[in-house]
Amino acid sequence: MPDLYIDEHHREELAEPKGVLLKGREIPPIILEKYLSPPLIAVGDMVAETLLASNIKPGLVVFDASTRRGSYDALILRGVKPDAVLANKRSSISQEVQEFFYEDNVSGFILIEGEEDLLVVPAAISSKPGSYVVYGQPGEGIVVLRVDERLQSFLELYIASFKPIASRTRIHSNSK
């Protein structure tokens, strides 16, 4: 399973919300409770913080301690300690992350060193039908995806369009 890279064209396509968009930054807990029930996965720092502040605890939280505006340590300040730390570069889904999502009973707080934006895709593909995956839509609100076989099939086809990243070996030479 190689690291996968998404080009800008496909990234722009994925930027459109694929589920229900709950608009606004402060979403009343009653609305969140209406749309969200276990099993629940949160991808992104601000969406996770919004859920936790509303006393909704996802079974899995994937975060990178940053937002588009820079560092974001609200989850760390809340006392969250990562259960795992995984590496994932911008515009990609690393092999390490892919393997993690396909393990059974994945749960807890997962800190991503790099960027977590595309990790909605493996989160939804690997979830059981009936699960919910929520993520932030920058400047708009929270997107709620209800996982079903149709969504998973769409995302599996979509991820097939990602390009494998060839492993790079650096050759060091002391000769001049």
Buried (B, 14 or more C-beta within 10 A) or exposed (E): EBBBBBEEEBBEEBEEBBBBBBEEEEBEBEEBEEBBEEBBBBBBBBBBBBBBEBEBEBBBBBBBBBBEEEEBEBBBEEEBEBEEEBEBBEBBBBBBBBEBBEEEEBEBBBBBEBBBBBBBBBBBBBBEEEBBBBBBBEEEBBBBBBBBEEBBEBBEEBBEEBEEBEEEEEEEEEEE
